[in-house]
Amino acid sequence: MARAVADWRAKHGDVCPGYNRPPHPATDLTADHLLPRAQGGGPGSPLAVLCRSCNSARGAGIDAR
């Protein structure tokens, strides 16, 4: 998961792509399971990157990015 965030930062810098809001500066980037852990996502499931606020707003919903 840390690798996903590091790769994102190397390519995009400290920018959150946003969840239901435009991309914005963010230093608190986190790995986001596209299939939430609560719904069966785990270590091998695809990851995206969001800031903590956007990740929390997305919650346990499934995202079809």
N, C-alpha and C positions, 0 to 999 in steps of 0.2 A: 504494500500500500504506500509506503514511503517512496518507493521507486516511481509510482504513478505521479505523485506530487512533484518529485524532483524532475521527471521528464517534462511535465507540464511547465514548470518554472523555466527550464532550459529553453523551451520553445516559445512560451508566451509571457514569461515574467510573472509578477505578482498581480495577476488579473483573474478574477472569477468570471466564467462565461455567463453567469447569472441563471437563476431559476425563476421564471415568471417575472423577470426584470432584465434590463440591459446589462451587458458586461460592465464590470466595475473594478477599481483597484481593491485588492485584498491581500493582506499578509497572512491571514489565518486559513490558508487553503487546506482542504482535507480530501482524502480519497472517498468517493461516493460509490457504493455498490449499485449498479444499474438494476439488479434484482436484489432488493433489500434482504439482509440476513434473516429478518423475521419471516420472509417468504421463501426461504431456501437458498438464498445467495450465500456464497462462502468464499474461501480463499481463492478458488479458481474462477469465480464469476467475473465478468467484465467490470472495469472500474472507469469512472469519470472523475473529474475534479470540480469541486465547488467550495466556496468559503463556508465557514461554519453556519452562518446565518441562512444561506441558501440551502445547505444540506439539511438543516433543521426544518426549514419551510417545506422542503420536499417530503420529509418524513419517510414513511414506509410505503409510499406509492411506487408503482412500477413505472419507469421512464423508458420510453422507446426512442432514445437518442440514436 
